Amino acid sequence: MRSTTILGLAGLASLAAAADCDKDWKITSADANLACDTLTGSITVDSSLSGSLNISGPKKITGDLTIKNATNLISITSTSIAQIGGSFTLEDLNQVQSIRFSSLDSINEVSIVKAPALRSLVFGSDGVTKASTVRITNTNLDNLSSFKLSTVDSLTINDNPQMAQYDSSLSNITTELVIRDNGENMEITMANLTKAGEIQIGSAKSLKVPALKSANSVKFEANDQLESFSAPNLTEVKNAVSFTNNPKLTNVSFPVLTKITGDLKIVNNTEIKILDGFPVLASVETMFLGGSFEEIDMPKLNSVNGLANASSTTDIQEFCKFFDSLKSANKIKGSGSKCTSNYKDANGGSNNTSSGNNTSSNDDSAAGFVGVNVAVLGLALVAGVAHLL
């Protein structure tokens, strides 16, 4: 596709008369006008522009709008653009403080990355209602109120130090939700979310998902202020449930979760003393439990297709008896599965039977002993042959 440069104010009259709406355009002036309702192409902005950029003319861009490395821009505005069919990319904009597209309500993908001075983001009179992918990373924004989405494929909110709260009306996230390293004690509420792909939460105080019914994965890692999590309506997880390195976490609750097709991993959450938040969980693929548990209760568990390890710094003999009964009945199928009490390194997530009390049988030690003796015998035979020679 051909590319044309958009002129500034001095060239508006000729541009309006001669605009070609079926090509890509490059903006080289801070006051840019294109006399097209629909631009069948993409727009890029010259990185040398400074001050305030205003784009007027088109209501719809079928391709992308890209503004990268314009380190001297202060603000970006458009009153005309309502739809962007491709990607809206704003990247490496060190001084941009304000982005205002007052008519914009539909974007395919939006990515705002490395705009550390950005503190005002306005899209449309009612916000953006349609977008497939949203990524907001390394900005000075304290809210995302300009997004009024019900469905999105991917939502990523990372490294926004002023954002301490996020309230969303989303009901479906088809691929992934990633929220990490934002404002201190960030509180996240998704009251309408019923279906999600992978959920990854880091450095947050809370996530509320009261309506969530299905998810591919639920993963919480390194949330220093997280004290509890509940998914009261979540019935099935396709890939994994994982809580690791959450030092203040005391309780997780999945009261109606019956099946995890992938992994259950709860490791190094030192304040969880009683792990009883899976009362009807019956089936998992693999299971790794490591912590300072005083009690573990999973009364309905009857199928682990792969490896299962459970360990605690304290006595969990009652659970280990239950664990052993499942293993004896071949309901825990992974070779080397074991349950260990009083293991000092349990928060590391492993089971080391050299210390602590392991109540599960471990055939691997016998196999290792046989392997060592075979190796010794082999060395002896080699030495004997050498002597004969």
C-alpha positions as CSV (number, residue, x, y, z in Angstrom):
1,M,0.0,0.0,0.0
2,R,1.2,3.5,-0.9
3,S,2.1,6.0,1.9
4,T,1.4,9.7,1.9
5,T,2.5,12.5,4.3
6,I,-0.2,14.5,6.0
7,L,0.5,18.2,5.8
8,G,0.0,20.8,8.5
9,L,-2.4,23.7,8.6
10,A,-0.8,25.4,5.6
11,G,-1.7,22.6,3.3
12,L,-5.2,21.8,4.6
13,A,-7.1,23.3,1.6
14,S,-5.2,21.3,-1.0
15,L,-5.2,18.2,1.2
16,A,-9.0,18.3,1.6
17,A,-9.5,18.5,-2.2
18,A,-7.0,15.8,-3.0
19,A,-7.1,13.4,-0.1
20,D,-6.6,9.7,-1.0
21,C,-8.5,7.6,1.5
22,D,-7.1,4.2,0.4
23,K,-3.5,4.4,1.5
24,D,-1.3,4.7,4.5
25,W,-0.5,8.1,5.9
26,K,2.4,9.5,7.9
27,I,1.8,12.5,10.1
28,T,4.7,15.0,10.1
29,S,2.8,18.0,11.6
30,A,1.4,18.6,15.0
31,D,-1.9,19.8,13.4
32,A,-2.9,17.1,11.0
33,N,-6.1,16.9,9.0
34,L,-7.3,14.3,6.6
35,A,-10.5,14.8,4.6
36,C,-11.7,11.2,4.8
37,D,-14.6,9.8,6.9
38,T,-13.0,6.4,6.4
39,L,-9.3,5.8,6.0
40,T,-8.7,2.4,4.4
41,G,-5.1,2.2,5.7
42,S,-2.9,3.0,8.7
43,I,-1.5,6.1,10.2
44,T,1.9,6.5,11.8
45,V,3.3,9.6,13.5
46,D,6.7,11.1,13.0
47,S,8.7,10.6,16.1
48,S,10.3,14.1,15.8
49,L,7.0,15.9,16.6
50,S,6.8,17.9,19.8
51,G,4.1,19.7,21.9
52,S,0.5,18.9,21.3
53,L,-0.6,16.6,18.5
54,N,-4.1,16.9,17.1
55,I,-5.5,14.5,14.5
56,S,-8.7,15.6,12.7
57,G,-10.8,14.3,9.8
58,P,-11.3,10.6,9.7
59,K,-14.0,8.9,11.8
60,K,-12.8,5.4,11.0
61,I,-9.3,4.0,10.4
62,T,-9.4,0.4,9.1
63,G,-5.8,-0.2,9.9
64,D,-3.5,0.9,12.7
65,L,-2.7,4.2,14.4
66,T,0.9,4.1,15.7
67,I,2.7,6.7,17.8
68,K,6.2,5.5,18.9
69,N,9.3,7.2,20.3
70,A,7.8,10.7,20.1
71,T,9.6,11.7,23.3
72,N,8.8,15.4,22.9
73,L,5.0,15.2,22.6
74,I,3.0,16.5,25.6
75,S,-0.5,15.6,24.6
76,I,-2.4,13.7,21.9
77,T,-6.0,14.5,20.9
78,S,-8.6,13.8,18.3
79,T,-12.3,14.7,18.2
80,S,-13.1,12.8,15.0
81,I,-11.7,9.3,15.3
82,A,-14.4,6.9,16.5
83,Q,-13.1,3.5,15.3
84,I,-9.7,1.9,14.9
85,G,-9.9,-1.4,13.1
86,G,-6.3,-2.4,13.8
87,S,-4.0,-1.6,16.6
88,F,-3.8,1.7,18.5
89,T,-0.2,1.7,19.7
90,L,1.3,4.4,21.9
91,E,4.8,3.5,23.0
92,D,7.9,5.2,24.4
93,L,6.2,8.6,25.0
94,N,8.2,9.9,27.9
95,Q,6.5,13.3,28.2
96,V,2.9,12.7,27.2
97,Q,0.6,13.7,30.0
98,S,-2.8,13.5,28.3
99,I,-4.5,11.4,25.6
100,R,-8.0,12.5,24.6
101,F,-10.0,10.9,21.8
102,S,-13.4,12.2,22.6
103,S,-15.3,10.2,20.0
104,L,-13.5,6.9,20.2
105,D,-15.6,3.9,21.2
106,S,-14.2,0.9,19.3
107,I,-10.7,-0.4,19.0
108,N,-9.4,-3.8,18.0
109,E,-6.2,-3.6,20.0
110,V,-4.9,-0.8,22.3
111,S,-1.4,-0.8,23.7
112,I,0.0,2.0,25.9
113,V,3.5,1.2,27.0
114,K,6.2,3.3,28.5
115,A,4.3,6.6,29.0
116,P,5.4,7.3,32.5
117,A,4.0,10.9,32.6
118,L,0.6,9.9,31.4
119,R,-2.1,10.8,34.0
120,S,-5.2,11.5,31.9
121,L,-6.8,9.1,29.4
122,V,-10.2,9.9,27.9
123,F,-11.9,7.8,25.2
124,G,-15.4,8.7,23.9
125,S,-18.2,10.2,25.8
126,D,-19.1,6.9,27.3
127,G,-15.7,5.2,27.0
128,V,-14.5,2.4,24.7
129,T,-17.1,-0.3,24.6
130,K,-15.4,-2.7,22.1
131,A,-11.8,-3.9,22.2
132,S,-10.2,-7.3,21.8
133,T,-6.8,-6.6,23.4
134,V,-5.9,-4.0,26.0
135,R,-2.4,-3.5,27.4
136,I,-1.6,-0.6,29.8
137,T,2.0,-0.7,31.1
138,N,4.3,1.8,32.8
139,T,2.0,4.8,33.0
140,N,1.1,7.4,35.7
141,L,-2.7,6.6,35.3
142,D,-4.7,6.0,38.5
143,N,-7.8,4.6,36.8
144,L,-9.0,3.0,33.6
145,S,-12.5,4.5,33.6
146,S,-12.4,5.1,29.8
147,F,-12.8,1.4,29.2
148,K,-16.4,0.2,29.4
149,L,-15.9,-3.3,28.1
150,S,-18.1,-6.4,28.5
151,T,-15.8,-8.8,26.6
152,V,-12.1,-8.8,25.9
153,D,-9.6,-11.4,24.7
154,S,-6.6,-10.1,26.7
155,L,-6.2,-7.5,29.4
156,T,-2.8,-6.6,30.8
157,I,-2.3,-3.9,33.5
158,N,1.3,-3.8,34.7
159,D,3.7,-1.3,36.3
160,N,1.3,1.6,36.9
161,P,2.4,2.8,40.4
162,Q,-0.6,5.2,40.9
163,M,-3.3,2.6,40.1
164,A,-4.4,1.3,43.5
165,Q,-7.9,0.3,42.5
166,Y,-9.5,-1.3,39.4
167,D,-13.2,-1.8,39.0
168,S,-14.3,-3.6,35.8
169,S,-17.7,-4.4,34.2
170,L,-16.1,-7.2,32.1
171,S,-18.1,-10.4,32.0
172,N,-15.8,-12.5,29.8
173,I,-12.0,-12.6,29.3
174,T,-11.4,-15.2,26.7
175,T,-7.6,-15.5,26.8
176,E,-5.9,-13.9,29.7
177,L,-6.0,-11.4,32.5
178,V,-2.7,-10.2,33.8
179,I,-2.5,-7.6,36.6
180,R,0.9,-7.1,38.3
181,D,3.1,-4.6,40.1
182,N,0.7,-1.6,40.1
183,G,-0.1,0.7,43.0
184,E,0.5,-0.5,46.6
185,N,-2.4,-2.5,48.1
186,M,-4.2,-2.6,44.8
187,E,-7.8,-3.7,45.0
188,I,-9.4,-5.4,42.0
189,T,-13.2,-5.9,41.6
190,M,-14.8,-7.7,38.7
191,A,-18.3,-8.2,39.9
192,N,-19.7,-9.3,36.5
193,L,-16.9,-11.6,35.4
194,T,-18.4,-15.1,34.8
195,K,-15.8,-16.7,32.4
196,A,-12.1,-16.2,32.0
197,G,-9.0,-17.7,30.4
198,E,-5.9,-17.5,32.4
199,I,-5.9,-15.2,35.5
200,Q,-2.5,-14.0,36.8
201,I,-2.4,-11.7,39.7
202,G,0.8,-10.2,41.3
203,S,1.4,-7.5,43.9
204,A,-2.3,-7.0,44.7
205,K,-4.2,-6.8,47.9
206,S,-7.5,-8.4,46.7
207,L,-9.3,-9.7,43.7
208,K,-13.1,-10.1,43.9
209,V,-14.8,-12.3,41.4
210,P,-18.1,-13.3,43.0
211,A,-19.8,-14.4,39.7
212,L,-16.9,-16.3,38.1
213,K,-18.0,-19.8,37.0
214,S,-15.2,-21.1,34.8
215,A,-11.5,-20.3,34.1
216,N,-8.5,-21.8,32.4
217,S,-6.2,-20.9,35.3
218,V,-6.1,-18.9,38.5
219,K,-2.6,-17.9,39.6
220,F,-1.6,-15.7,42.4
221,E,2.2,-15.1,42.9
222,A,4.1,-12.7,45.2
223,N,1.1,-10.7,46.5
224,D,2.6,-9.2,49.6
225,Q,-0.7,-7.8,50.9
226,L,-3.1,-10.6,49.8
227,E,-4.9,-12.0,52.9
228,S,-7.7,-14.1,51.3
229,F,-9.3,-15.2,48.1
230,S,-12.7,-16.6,47.3
231,A,-14.3,-17.9,44.1
232,P,-17.7,-18.8,45.4
233,N,-19.2,-19.9,42.1
234,L,-16.2,-21.4,40.3
235,T,-16.9,-25.0,39.4
236,E,-14.1,-26.1,37.0
237,V,-10.6,-25.0,36.2
238,K,-9.1,-26.3,32.9
239,N,-5.4,-25.8,33.6
240,A,-4.2,-24.7,37.0
241,V,-4.9,-23.2,40.4
242,S,-1.7,-21.8,41.9
243,F,-0.9,-19.7,45.0
244,T,2.8,-19.2,45.6
245,N,4.8,-16.8,47.7
246,N,1.9,-14.9,49.3
247,P,3.2,-14.1,52.8
248,K,0.0,-12.8,54.3
249,L,-2.4,-15.2,52.7
250,T,-4.4,-17.0,55.4
251,N,-7.3,-18.5,53.5
252,V,-8.4,-19.6,50.0
253,S,-11.9,-20.7,49.3
254,F,-13.3,-22.6,46.3
255,P,-16.5,-24.1,47.8
256,V,-18.0,-25.5,44.6
257,L,-14.8,-26.3,42.6
258,T,-15.0,-30.0,41.7
259,K,-12.3,-30.5,39.1
260,I,-8.9,-29.0,38.1
261,T,-7.8,-30.5,34.8
262,G,-4.3,-29.3,35.4
263,D,-2.2,-28.5,38.5
264,L,-3.1,-27.6,42.0
265,K,-0.2,-25.8,43.6
266,I,-0.2,-24.1,47.0
267,V,3.4,-23.4,48.1
268,N,5.1,-21.0,50.5
269,N,2.1,-19.2,51.8
270,T,3.3,-19.3,55.4
271,E,0.2,-18.0,57.1
272,I,-2.1,-20.6,55.7
273,K,-2.5,-22.9,58.7
274,I,-5.7,-24.7,57.8
275,L,-6.1,-25.7,54.2
276,D,-9.7,-26.6,53.9
277,G,-10.9,-24.4,51.0
278,F,-11.6,-27.2,48.5
279,P,-14.4,-29.2,50.2
280,V,-15.8,-30.8,47.0
281,L,-12.7,-31.0,44.9
282,A,-12.6,-34.5,43.5
283,S,-10.1,-34.6,40.6
284,V,-6.8,-32.9,39.8
285,E,-4.0,-33.8,37.3
286,T,-1.1,-33.1,39.7
287,M,-0.9,-31.6,43.2
288,F,1.8,-29.8,45.1
289,L,1.2,-28.6,48.6
290,G,4.0,-27.2,50.7
291,G,3.7,-24.9,53.7
292,S,3.3,-24.5,57.4
293,F,-0.1,-26.3,57.4
294,E,-1.5,-27.6,60.7
295,E,-4.4,-29.2,58.9
296,I,-5.2,-30.2,55.4
297,D,-8.7,-31.3,54.5
298,M,-9.8,-32.4,51.0
299,P,-12.5,-34.9,51.9
300,K,-13.8,-35.5,48.3
301,L,-10.5,-35.9,46.6
302,N,-10.4,-39.3,44.8
303,S,-8.3,-38.8,41.6
304,V,-4.8,-37.5,41.0
305,N,-3.7,-38.6,37.5
306,G,-0.1,-37.6,38.0
307,L,2.4,-36.7,40.7
308,A,1.2,-35.6,44.1
309,N,3.4,-34.2,46.9
310,A,2.3,-32.7,50.2
311,S,4.5,-31.5,53.0
312,S,4.3,-29.3,56.0
313,T,6.7,-27.9,58.6
314,T,4.3,-29.3,61.2
315,D,2.4,-32.5,61.8
316,I,-0.2,-33.4,59.1
317,Q,-0.3,-37.1,59.9
318,E,-4.1,-37.3,59.5
319,F,-4.0,-36.0,56.0
320,C,-1.0,-38.2,55.2
321,K,-3.1,-41.3,56.2
322,F,-5.8,-40.1,53.8
323,F,-3.2,-39.5,51.2
324,D,-1.7,-43.0,51.6
325,S,-5.1,-44.6,51.3
326,L,-5.6,-42.9,48.0
327,K,-2.2,-44.0,46.8
328,S,-2.8,-47.6,47.9
329,A,-6.1,-47.6,46.0
330,N,-4.2,-46.3,42.9
331,K,-6.2,-43.1,43.0
332,I,-2.9,-41.2,43.1
333,K,-1.1,-42.5,40.1
334,G,2.2,-40.6,40.0
335,S,5.2,-42.6,40.8
336,G,7.1,-41.1,43.7
337,S,4.1,-39.3,45.2
338,K,4.5,-38.7,48.9
339,C,3.2,-36.9,52.0
340,T,5.6,-35.6,54.6
341,S,5.1,-34.1,58.1
342,N,7.6,-32.0,60.1
343,Y,9.7,-31.1,57.1
344,K,11.6,-27.9,57.8
345,D,11.9,-27.0,54.1
346,A,8.2,-27.6,53.2
347,N,7.7,-24.1,52.0
348,G,10.1,-24.7,49.2
349,G,7.5,-27.1,47.7
350,S,9.6,-30.3,47.8
351,N,9.4,-33.4,49.8
352,N,12.9,-34.5,51.1
353,T,12.6,-37.6,53.1
354,S,16.1,-37.3,54.6
355,S,14.5,-35.2,57.3
356,G,11.0,-35.1,58.6
357,N,8.4,-38.0,58.8
358,N,7.3,-39.3,55.5
359,T,4.3,-41.7,55.9
360,S,4.1,-42.5,52.2
361,S,6.1,-45.4,50.9
362,N,8.9,-44.5,48.6
363,D,10.0,-47.2,46.2
364,D,12.5,-44.8,44.6
365,S,15.0,-45.3,47.5
366,A,15.1,-49.1,47.0
367,A,15.6,-48.5,43.3
368,G,18.4,-46.1,44.0
369,F,20.0,-48.7,46.3
370,V,19.9,-51.4,43.6
371,G,21.2,-48.9,41.1
372,V,24.2,-48.1,43.3
373,N,25.1,-51.8,43.8
374,V,24.8,-52.5,40.1
375,A,27.2,-49.6,39.4
376,V,29.7,-50.9,42.1
377,L,29.5,-54.5,40.6
378,G,30.2,-53.0,37.2
379,L,33.3,-51.2,38.4
380,A,34.5,-54.4,40.1
381,L,34.1,-56.4,36.9
382,V,36.1,-53.8,34.9
383,A,38.9,-53.9,37.5
384,G,39.0,-57.7,37.3
385,V,39.3,-57.7,33.5
386,A,42.0,-55.1,33.6
387,H,44.0,-57.3,36.1
388,L,43.7,-60.3,33.9
389,L,45.1,-58.3,30.9
